[in-house]
Amino acid sequence: MAPAASYKKAKAFSESDLDDPNNFTNISSHEKLVAYRDAGKAMKGDDFNPSEEPLDPELVMISGGGRPHGSIAIGDGVIRCPLTLLEIKARQSSSCPEITRRPRPVDLAIEAALQKERLANQAALEKERLASQAALEAALEKERLASQAALDERDQTTARLIEEERSRNEAGQRALYKLFVGLCEKSGQVPPPMPVFSLIGTNNSRATSHDPSPGVSPP
């Protein structure tokens, strides 16, 4: 029952050792003890603990599939079972655990290799999924920044065009006022003061604030 060392260095066996196959010298030993524990719980109840009770020879025969290679699964040479598997099966009731074929070490090794490969494939797929998700998020962020930059550039262009249009309108109004002043001087009239030009896109409050009506405060 020593899980991972010679009998001189072995630690005491406990049921929790069955949770990890790496606690044992080989997967075959682990598989045999797990089968023995499961058969014991099925036959004797969930309180069955293989580390606290003497080995049951008949239970070893049941969990190990008899003597397929001339020896029982656990403790051969240490414990004996006078009955054959057929005799034990004949005595079984319907509530007893089913007698299963003992797996070969090579089958266990193949299953362990397949399980390791499955886990490696799952890890590779998860890594690929995370990489794809990160790439997608980076692409979306890049597109968002590009869209924001385009919007900012459009706003700057719009503001520049508005300012250019305002300057052209103001220049045109000044030219018209200058022409009007010249006409007034030729006719001997006094030209009115130059009006305050309103900005494009604003209301007339700015003009009003330069020339408020009597008794009215500018807004």
Backbone as JSON, one array per atom type, in Angstrom:
{
  "sequence": "MAPAASYKKAKAFSESDLDDPNNFTNISSHEKLVAYRDAGKAMKGDDFNPSEEPLDPELVMISGGGRPHGSIAIGDGVIRCPLTLLEIKARQSSSCPEITRRPRPVDLAIEAALQKERLANQAALEKERLASQAALEAALEKERLASQAALDERDQTTARLIEEERSRNEAGQRALYKLFVGLCEKSGQVPPPMPVFSLIGTNNSRATSHDPSPGVSPP",
  "N": [[0.82, -1.22, 0.0], [2.2, 1.13, 0.06], [2.55, 4.33, -1.27], [4.53, 5.8, -2.8], [7.25, 5.07, -2.47], [9.99, 2.95, -1.27], [9.4, 0.32, 1.16], [10.83, 1.0, 3.42], [11.06, 3.74, 3.38], [8.57, 4.66, 2.96], [5.66, 6.7, 3.31], [2.78, 6.92, 5.48], [-0.17, 5.52, 4.12], [-2.98, 7.27, 2.86], [-6.43, 8.01, 2.2], [-6.72, 10.37, 0.78], [-4.5, 10.42, -0.84], [-5.23, 9.22, -3.15], [-6.3, 11.11, -4.77], [-4.52, 12.24, -6.54], [-2.69, 11.02, -9.18], [0.06, 11.32, -9.3], [1.07, 10.84, -6.82], [1.83, 8.28, -6.67], [3.94, 5.46, -7.52], [3.49, 4.47, -10.06], [1.0, 4.63, -12.66], [-0.58, 2.41, -12.77], [-0.64, 1.28, -10.2], [-2.02, 3.32, -8.87], [-4.48, 3.26, -10.24], [-5.44, 0.7, -9.56], [-5.85, 0.91, -6.77], [-7.73, 2.97, -6.7], [-9.87, 1.72, -8.02], [-10.34, -0.31, -6.17], [-11.1, 1.2, -3.91], [-13.48, 2.44, -4.92], [-15.07, 0.19, -5.45], [-15.29, -0.77, -2.85], [-16.74, 1.3, -1.6], [-19.1, 1.11, -3.02], [-19.99, -1.39, -2.21], [-19.86, -1.41, 0.61], [-20.61, 1.05, 1.53], [-20.49, 4.7, 1.69], [-18.77, 5.41, 3.71], [-16.61, 3.8, 3.63], [-13.15, 3.37, 3.88], [-10.16, 2.81, 2.42], [-7.67, 3.1, 3.61], [-7.97, 2.72, 6.28], [-8.96, 0.28, 6.91], [-8.5, -3.3, 6.99], [-7.2, -5.07, 4.13], [-9.62, -6.41, 1.97], [-9.85, -9.52, 0.7], [-11.75, -10.64, -1.12], [-12.95, -8.35, -2.09], [-10.76, -7.22, -3.35], [-10.44, -9.08, -5.41], [-12.83, -8.62, -6.8], [-12.65, -5.88, -7.55], [-10.33, -5.95, -9.04], [-10.78, -7.65, -11.12], [-10.41, -10.38, -10.75], [-7.98, -12.95, -11.24], [-6.4, -12.27, -13.71], [-3.84, -12.52, -14.76], [-2.77, -14.49, -13.3], [-2.35, -13.53, -10.76], [-3.62, -11.59, -8.02], [-4.91, -8.21, -7.91], [-3.9, -6.49, -5.88], [-1.49, -6.7, -3.35], [-0.6, -9.34, -3.82], [0.67, -12.46, -2.81], [0.93, -11.58, -0.28], [-1.61, -11.33, 0.76], [-4.27, -13.71, 0.58], [-6.8, -15.21, -1.42], [-9.14, -17.62, -1.21], [-11.2, -18.18, -2.94], [-12.45, -18.34, -6.29], [-12.99, -16.03, -9.02], [-15.37, -16.63, -10.32], [-16.72, -18.06, -8.34], [-17.02, -16.08, -6.4], [-18.61, -14.32, -7.84], [-20.88, -15.87, -8.12], [-21.86, -15.79, -5.58], [-22.61, -13.21, -5.29], [-24.96, -10.62, -4.71], [-27.67, -8.68, -6.14], [-27.13, -6.12, -5.35], [-24.43, -5.88, -5.1], [-21.24, -4.6, -6.24], [-20.47, -4.39, -9.75], [-18.44, -6.8, -11.34], [-15.52, -5.99, -12.88], [-13.3, -5.93, -15.74], [-9.83, -6.06, -15.22], [-7.85, -3.27, -15.98], [-5.15, -3.18, -18.33], [-1.68, -2.33, -17.78], [-0.56, -1.07, -20.04], [-2.82, -0.11, -21.3], [-3.65, 1.76, -19.43], [-1.46, 3.5, -19.55], [-1.73, 4.44, -22.17], [-4.2, 5.75, -21.98], [-3.53, 7.72, -20.1], [-1.64, 9.14, -21.6], [-3.27, 10.05, -23.68], [-5.04, 11.67, -22.23], [-3.26, 13.6, -21.3], [-2.54, 14.73, -23.74], [-5.03, 15.72, -24.52], [-5.41, 17.7, -22.57], [-3.25, 19.36, -23.18], [-4.01, 20.19, -25.74], [-6.36, 21.56, -25.13], [-5.28, 23.64, -23.59], [-3.72, 24.9, -25.56], [-5.72, 25.72, -27.35], [-7.13, 27.49, -25.72], [-5.16, 29.41, -25.28], [-4.85, 30.32, -27.9], [-7.4, 31.36, -28.29], [-7.45, 33.48, -26.43], [-5.39, 35.04, -27.5], [-6.52, 35.72, -29.98], [-8.73, 37.17, -29.11], [-7.46, 39.3, -27.83], [-6.16, 40.45, -30.04], [-8.38, 41.21, -31.56], [-9.57, 43.1, -29.85], [-7.52, 44.99, -29.81], [-7.53, 45.78, -32.5], [-10.1, 46.91, -32.68], [-9.8, 49.03, -30.89], [-7.83, 50.5, -32.19], [-9.26, 51.21, -34.49], [-11.22, 52.76, -33.3], [-9.72, 54.91, -32.29], [-8.75, 55.93, -34.71], [-11.15, 56.75, -35.9], [-11.93, 58.72, -34.07], [-9.83, 60.51, -34.41], [-10.32, 61.29, -37.04], [-12.79, 62.57, -36.72], [-12.01, 64.69, -35.06], [-10.28, 66.03, -36.79], [-12.11, 66.76, -38.76], [-13.72, 68.53, -37.31], [-11.85, 70.55, -36.79], [-11.27, 71.38, -39.38], [-13.79, 72.34, -40.16], [-14.1, 74.5, -38.35], [-11.99, 76.1, -39.23], [-12.8, 76.7, -41.86], [-15.12, 78.16, -41.33], [-14.06, 80.38, -40.03], [-12.5, 81.46, -42.09], [-14.5, 82.1, -43.91], [-15.85, 84.04, -42.42], [-13.91, 86.01, -42.27], [-13.69, 86.7, -44.97], [-16.26, 87.73, -45.44], [-16.28, 89.91, -43.69], [-14.23, 91.42, -44.79], [-15.38, 92.01, -47.24], [-17.58, 93.57, -46.41], [-16.25, 95.74, -45.26], [-15.04, 96.77, -47.54], [-17.29, 97.55, -49.01], [-18.26, 99.52, -47.25], [-16.2, 101.38, -47.4], [-16.41, 102.16, -50.05], [-18.92, 103.34, -49.91], [-18.39, 105.49, -48.19], [-16.73, 106.98, -49.83], [-18.53, 107.77, -51.83], [-20.26, 109.37, -50.31], [-18.55, 111.48, -49.58], [-18.04, 112.63, -52.05], [-20.53, 113.63, -52.64], [-20.82, 115.52, -50.75], [-21.83, 114.79, -48.32], [-22.01, 113.68, -44.89], [-20.6, 110.73, -43.91], [-22.08, 107.91, -42.21], [-21.01, 106.37, -39.07], [-18.75, 103.53, -39.21], [-20.28, 100.42, -39.3], [-20.59, 97.8, -36.79], [-19.43, 94.65, -37.52], [-21.11, 91.55, -37.65], [-20.28, 88.26, -36.48], [-20.11, 85.2, -38.34], [-22.52, 82.77, -37.74], [-23.2, 83.68, -35.25], [-25.44, 85.53, -33.06], [-27.05, 88.76, -33.09], [-26.21, 89.96, -30.83], [-23.62, 90.75, -30.25], [-23.16, 92.92, -31.94], [-25.09, 94.6, -30.95], [-24.13, 95.03, -28.42], [-22.06, 96.8, -28.9], [-23.29, 99.02, -29.73], [-25.38, 100.13, -27.92], [-28.87, 100.66, -27.25], [-30.41, 103.73, -26.08], [-30.72, 103.87, -22.57], [-30.8, 101.14, -22.29], [-29.2, 98.37, -21.11], [-26.33, 96.59, -22.2], [-26.53, 93.12, -23.14]],
  "CA": [[0.0, 0.0, 0.0], [3.05, 2.31, 0.05], [2.22, 5.0, -2.52], [5.56, 6.4, -3.65], [8.62, 4.83, -2.02], [10.19, 1.62, -0.72], [8.72, 0.17, 2.45], [11.64, 1.63, 4.47], [10.89, 5.2, 3.31], [7.19, 5.0, 2.58], [4.81, 7.38, 4.28], [1.52, 6.22, 5.72], [-1.14, 5.7, 3.04], [-4.27, 7.88, 3.23], [-7.36, 8.02, 1.07], [-6.51, 11.57, -0.01], [-3.44, 10.17, -1.82], [-5.83, 8.75, -4.39], [-6.77, 12.24, -5.58], [-3.52, 12.64, -7.52], [-1.87, 9.87, -9.6], [1.49, 11.58, -9.11], [1.47, 10.38, -5.5], [2.15, 6.85, -6.76], [5.11, 5.12, -8.35], [3.04, 4.29, -11.44], [-0.43, 4.84, -12.79], [-1.27, 1.15, -12.56], [-0.9, 1.18, -8.76], [-3.07, 4.28, -8.54], [-5.73, 2.78, -10.81], [-5.9, -0.46, -8.78], [-6.36, 1.37, -5.48], [-8.97, 3.72, -6.95], [-10.92, 0.72, -8.29], [-10.62, -0.98, -4.89], [-11.88, 2.14, -3.09], [-14.82, 2.62, -5.49], [-15.83, -1.04, -5.22], [-15.6, -0.83, -1.43], [-17.82, 2.24, -1.28], [-20.34, 0.58, -3.6], [-20.43, -2.57, -1.47], [-19.93, -1.22, 2.06], [-21.1, 2.38, 1.86], [-19.59, 5.82, 1.43], [-17.8, 5.57, 4.8], [-15.49, 2.88, 3.44], [-11.86, 4.04, 3.69], [-9.18, 1.73, 2.25], [-6.47, 3.31, 4.43], [-8.27, 2.5, 7.68], [-9.49, -1.07, 7.08], [-7.67, -4.35, 6.39], [-7.58, -5.41, 2.76], [-10.64, -7.44, 1.82], [-9.42, -10.3, -0.46], [-12.81, -10.77, -2.12], [-13.12, -7.04, -2.71], [-9.63, -7.07, -4.27], [-10.77, -9.89, -6.58], [-13.92, -7.96, -7.54], [-12.19, -4.62, -8.15], [-9.23, -6.21, -9.96], [-11.16, -8.58, -12.18], [-9.94, -11.74, -10.48], [-6.54, -13.2, -11.43], [-6.23, -12.4, -15.16], [-2.46, -12.89, -15.08], [-2.32, -15.42, -12.28], [-2.19, -12.87, -9.46], [-4.66, -10.6, -7.73], [-4.46, -6.87, -8.25], [-3.22, -5.82, -4.78], [-0.97, -7.52, -2.25], [-0.43, -10.76, -4.15], [1.75, -13.04, -2.02], [0.76, -11.12, 1.1], [-2.96, -11.76, 1.12], [-4.76, -14.82, -0.23], [-8.25, -15.36, -1.57], [-9.36, -19.01, -1.6], [-12.28, -18.3, -3.92], [-12.22, -17.83, -7.64], [-13.89, -14.93, -9.38], [-16.69, -17.19, -10.61], [-17.36, -18.39, -7.06], [-17.44, -14.81, -5.78], [-19.71, -13.79, -8.63], [-22.07, -16.66, -7.83], [-22.37, -15.39, -4.26], [-22.98, -11.8, -5.3], [-26.36, -10.21, -4.82], [-27.86, -7.62, -7.14], [-26.64, -4.85, -4.82], [-22.97, -5.89, -5.08], [-20.68, -3.92, -7.4], [-20.21, -5.23, -10.91], [-17.05, -7.22, -11.51], [-15.01, -5.43, -14.14], [-12.0, -6.43, -16.2], [-8.73, -5.24, -14.75], [-7.17, -2.65, -17.12], [-3.73, -3.48, -18.47], [-0.83, -1.14, -17.63], [-0.39, -0.38, -21.31], [-4.05, 0.65, -21.55], [-3.61, 2.92, -18.54], [-0.47, 4.43, -20.07], [-2.31, 5.08, -23.35], [-5.23, 6.68, -21.52], [-2.85, 8.86, -19.48], [-1.05, 9.94, -22.69], [-4.37, 10.74, -24.37], [-5.53, 12.72, -21.35], [-2.25, 14.66, -21.33], [-2.65, 15.39, -25.03], [-6.27, 16.5, -24.5], [-5.18, 18.9, -21.76], [-2.37, 20.24, -23.94], [-4.8, 20.79, -26.82], [-7.25, 22.55, -24.53], [-4.47, 24.8, -23.23], [-3.35, 25.59, -26.8], [-6.92, 26.39, -27.87], [-7.43, 28.63, -24.84], [-4.15, 30.42, -25.57], [-5.19, 30.9, -29.2], [-8.62, 32.17, -28.13], [-7.08, 34.72, -25.75], [-4.62, 35.85, -28.43], [-7.46, 36.27, -30.96], [-9.54, 38.19, -28.45], [-6.6, 40.48, -27.64], [-5.95, 41.07, -31.35], [-9.64, 41.86, -31.95], [-9.73, 44.3, -29.02], [-6.54, 45.97, -30.27], [-8.01, 46.31, -33.78], [-11.24, 47.79, -32.41], [-9.29, 50.25, -30.25], [-7.16, 51.25, -33.25], [-10.3, 51.79, -35.34], [-11.88, 53.83, -32.54], [-8.82, 56.06, -32.27], [-8.73, 56.5, -36.06], [-12.42, 57.46, -36.1], [-11.9, 59.92, -33.25], [-8.91, 61.44, -35.06], [-11.02, 61.82, -38.22], [-13.79, 63.53, -36.24], [-11.31, 65.88, -34.59], [-9.79, 66.74, -37.97], [-13.27, 67.38, -39.42], [-14.12, 69.7, -36.54], [-10.86, 71.61, -37.0], [-11.46, 71.89, -40.74], [-15.03, 73.14, -40.16], [-13.83, 75.76, -37.67], [-11.13, 76.91, -40.09], [-13.6, 77.21, -42.98], [-16.02, 79.2, -40.81], [-13.25, 81.57, -39.77], [-12.14, 82.04, -43.39], [-15.7, 82.72, -44.47], [-16.1, 85.26, -41.64], [-12.92, 87.03, -42.68], [-14.05, 87.19, -46.31], [-17.46, 88.57, -45.33], [-15.91, 91.16, -43.05], [-13.46, 92.21, -45.76], [-16.33, 92.54, -48.23], [-18.37, 94.65, -45.8], [-15.38, 96.92, -45.13], [-14.86, 97.35, -48.87], [-18.53, 98.25, -49.34], [-18.34, 100.74, -46.44], [-15.22, 102.33, -47.93], [-17.01, 102.7, -51.27], [-20.02, 104.21, -49.49], [-17.79, 106.71, -47.66], [-16.27, 107.78, -50.98], [-19.69, 108.38, -52.47], [-20.75, 110.44, -49.43], [-17.63, 112.62, -49.65], [-18.22, 113.28, -53.34], [-21.8, 114.35, -52.64], [-20.8, 116.48, -49.65], [-22.56, 114.28, -47.15], [-21.18, 113.08, -43.83], [-20.95, 109.28, -43.85], [-22.32, 107.39, -40.85], [-19.87, 105.57, -38.58], [-18.66, 102.15, -39.74], [-21.02, 99.49, -38.41], [-19.89, 96.63, -36.23], [-19.79, 93.48, -38.32], [-21.44, 90.34, -36.86], [-19.6, 87.03, -36.85], [-20.96, 84.15, -38.88], [-22.91, 81.76, -36.77], [-23.57, 84.29, -33.97], [-26.6, 86.4, -33.16], [-26.72, 90.18, -33.19], [-25.95, 90.5, -29.5], [-22.31, 91.4, -30.24], [-23.33, 94.24, -32.54], [-25.9, 95.4, -30.04], [-23.32, 95.4, -27.26], [-21.2, 97.92, -29.28], [-24.09, 100.21, -29.98], [-26.61, 99.89, -27.16], [-29.91, 101.69, -27.32], [-30.44, 104.56, -24.85], [-31.44, 103.34, -21.42], [-30.82, 99.68, -22.31], [-27.86, 97.83, -20.83], [-25.99, 95.47, -23.11], [-26.73, 91.81, -22.51]],
  "C": [[0.86, 1.27, 0.0], [2.9, 3.04, -1.28], [3.4, 5.42, -3.37], [6.97, 6.14, -3.18], [8.75, 3.39, -1.57], [9.59, 1.55, 0.67], [9.5, 0.83, 3.58], [11.42, 3.14, 4.52], [9.45, 5.62, 3.08], [6.48, 5.74, 3.7], [3.51, 6.6, 4.44], [0.53, 6.55, 4.6], [-2.42, 6.32, 3.59], [-5.13, 7.96, 1.98], [-7.15, 9.25, 0.19], [-5.39, 11.4, -1.04], [-4.02, 9.75, -3.17], [-6.29, 9.89, -5.29], [-5.79, 12.62, -6.68], [-2.67, 11.43, -7.91], [-0.38, 10.07, -9.38], [1.98, 11.18, -7.72], [1.96, 8.93, -5.53], [3.32, 6.62, -7.71], [4.72, 4.9, -9.8], [1.52, 4.39, -11.47], [-1.21, 3.56, -12.56], [-1.61, 0.96, -11.09], [-2.04, 2.1, -8.35], [-4.43, 3.76, -9.02], [-6.31, 1.61, -10.01], [-6.51, -0.02, -7.45], [-7.64, 2.18, -5.64], [-10.12, 2.75, -7.22], [-11.32, -0.01, -7.01], [-11.46, -0.08, -3.99], [-13.31, 2.27, -3.6], [-15.68, 1.37, -5.28], [-16.21, -1.17, -3.76], [-16.73, 0.09, -1.04], [-19.15, 1.75, -1.84], [-20.88, -0.59, -2.78], [-20.7, -2.27, 0.0], [-20.42, 0.16, 2.48], [-20.04, 3.45, 1.68], [-18.56, 6.02, 2.53], [-16.59, 4.66, 4.64], [-14.21, 3.67, 3.14], [-10.78, 2.98, 3.59], [-7.93, 1.89, 3.11], [-6.7, 2.99, 5.9], [-8.79, 1.08, 7.95], [-8.55, -2.09, 6.46], [-8.14, -4.65, 4.96], [-8.58, -6.57, 2.76], [-10.29, -8.25, 0.57], [-10.5, -10.43, -1.53], [-13.05, -9.45, -2.83], [-11.97, -6.76, -3.68], [-9.9, -7.87, -5.55], [-11.82, -9.2, -7.45], [-13.39, -6.72, -8.27], [-11.09, -4.85, -9.19], [-9.56, -7.19, -11.05], [-10.6, -9.98, -12.0], [-8.43, -11.85, -10.59], [-6.26, -13.34, -12.93], [-4.82, -12.81, -15.58], [-1.87, -13.82, -14.01], [-2.11, -14.82, -10.92], [-3.31, -11.86, -9.27], [-4.05, -9.2, -7.85], [-3.59, -6.24, -7.16], [-2.72, -6.86, -3.79], [-0.82, -8.98, -2.56], [0.81, -11.31, -3.44], [1.67, -12.64, -0.57], [-0.61, -11.53, 1.61], [-3.39, -12.85, 0.15], [-6.27, -14.77, -0.29], [-8.52, -16.78, -2.05], [-10.39, -19.2, -2.69], [-11.83, -17.8, -5.28], [-13.22, -16.72, -7.93], [-15.29, -15.45, -9.69], [-17.43, -17.53, -9.33], [-17.82, -17.12, -6.35], [-18.63, -14.23, -6.52], [-21.0, -14.54, -8.35], [-22.69, -16.28, -6.5], [-22.87, -13.95, -4.24], [-24.5, -11.63, -5.37], [-26.45, -9.08, -5.83], [-27.3, -6.29, -6.67], [-25.11, -4.78, -4.81], [-22.44, -5.18, -6.33], [-20.37, -4.88, -8.53], [-18.72, -5.56, -10.99], [-16.58, -6.77, -12.88], [-13.65, -6.04, -14.47], [-10.9, -5.49, -15.75], [-8.0, -4.62, -15.96], [-5.69, -3.01, -17.13], [-2.9, -2.2, -18.28], [-0.66, -0.37, -18.92], [-1.63, 0.43, -21.66], [-4.09, 1.91, -20.69], [-2.62, 3.96, -19.05], [-1.0, 5.17, -21.3], [-3.35, 6.12, -22.95], [-4.6, 7.91, -20.89], [-2.23, 9.75, -20.55], [-2.12, 10.71, -23.44], [-4.91, 11.89, -23.54], [-4.56, 13.9, -21.34], [-2.32, 15.45, -22.63], [-3.91, 16.25, -25.1], [-6.07, 17.8, -23.71], [-4.28, 19.89, -22.49], [-3.12, 20.94, -25.06], [-5.75, 21.85, -26.29], [-6.49, 23.81, -24.15], [-4.08, 25.6, -24.47], [-4.54, 26.35, -27.39], [-7.27, 27.61, -27.04], [-6.44, 29.76, -25.09], [-4.45, 31.12, -26.89], [-6.42, 31.79, -29.1], [-8.29, 33.51, -27.48], [-6.29, 35.63, -26.67], [-5.53, 36.49, -29.48], [-8.3, 37.37, -30.36], [-8.73, 39.47, -28.23], [-6.37, 41.21, -28.95], [-7.21, 41.82, -31.81], [-9.84, 43.15, -31.16], [-8.75, 45.38, -29.45], [-6.98, 46.61, -31.58], [-9.18, 47.28, -33.58], [-10.78, 49.11, -31.79], [-8.59, 51.13, -31.29], [-8.18, 51.94, -34.16], [-11.01, 52.94, -34.63], [-11.02, 55.09, -32.51], [-8.75, 56.73, -33.64], [-10.0, 57.3, -36.33], [-12.44, 58.76, -35.31], [-10.98, 60.97, -33.86], [-9.56, 62.08, -36.28], [-12.06, 62.85, -37.82], [-13.14, 64.82, -35.78], [-10.81, 66.72, -35.78], [-10.94, 67.43, -38.7], [-13.71, 68.63, -38.68], [-13.15, 70.86, -36.74], [-11.01, 72.23, -38.38], [-12.7, 72.78, -40.82], [-14.8, 74.49, -39.5], [-12.97, 76.69, -38.53], [-11.92, 77.51, -41.26], [-14.54, 78.32, -42.53], [-15.26, 80.5, -40.58], [-12.84, 82.25, -41.08], [-13.33, 82.74, -44.02], [-16.03, 84.02, -43.74], [-15.16, 86.38, -42.07], [-13.26, 87.59, -44.05], [-15.26, 88.12, -46.24], [-17.12, 89.93, -44.72], [-15.12, 92.07, -44.0], [-14.39, 92.82, -46.81], [-17.15, 93.69, -47.68], [-17.53, 95.91, -45.62], [-15.18, 97.6, -46.49], [-16.11, 98.14, -49.29], [-18.66, 99.55, -48.56], [-17.39, 101.81, -46.96], [-15.75, 102.98, -49.2], [-18.12, 103.68, -50.93], [-19.48, 105.53, -48.95], [-17.32, 107.61, -48.81], [-17.42, 108.47, -51.68], [-20.24, 109.54, -51.64], [-19.86, 111.67, -49.52], [-17.8, 113.38, -50.96], [-19.5, 114.11, -53.37], [-21.89, 115.36, -51.52], [-21.57, 116.03, -48.43], [-21.57, 113.68, -46.14], [-21.55, 111.6, -43.71], [-21.2, 108.84, -42.4], [-21.1, 106.58, -40.38], [-19.93, 104.13, -39.12], [-19.39, 101.19, -38.78], [-20.11, 98.39, -37.88], [-20.37, 95.39, -36.95], [-20.01, 92.27, -37.4], [-20.66, 89.15, -37.38], [-20.58, 86.02, -37.42], [-21.29, 83.14, -37.79], [-23.24, 82.34, -35.4], [-24.79, 85.14, -34.18], [-26.13, 87.86, -33.18], [-26.38, 90.8, -31.85], [-24.62, 91.23, -29.46], [-22.41, 92.81, -30.82], [-24.1, 95.16, -31.6], [-25.07, 95.88, -28.87], [-22.39, 96.56, -27.58], [-21.99, 99.21, -29.49], [-25.42, 100.06, -29.22], [-27.6, 101.03, -27.34], [-29.92, 102.47, -26.03], [-31.27, 103.89, -23.77], [-31.48, 101.83, -21.36], [-29.38, 99.19, -22.1], [-27.57, 96.68, -21.79], [-26.13, 94.17, -22.42], [-25.4, 91.2, -22.15]]
}
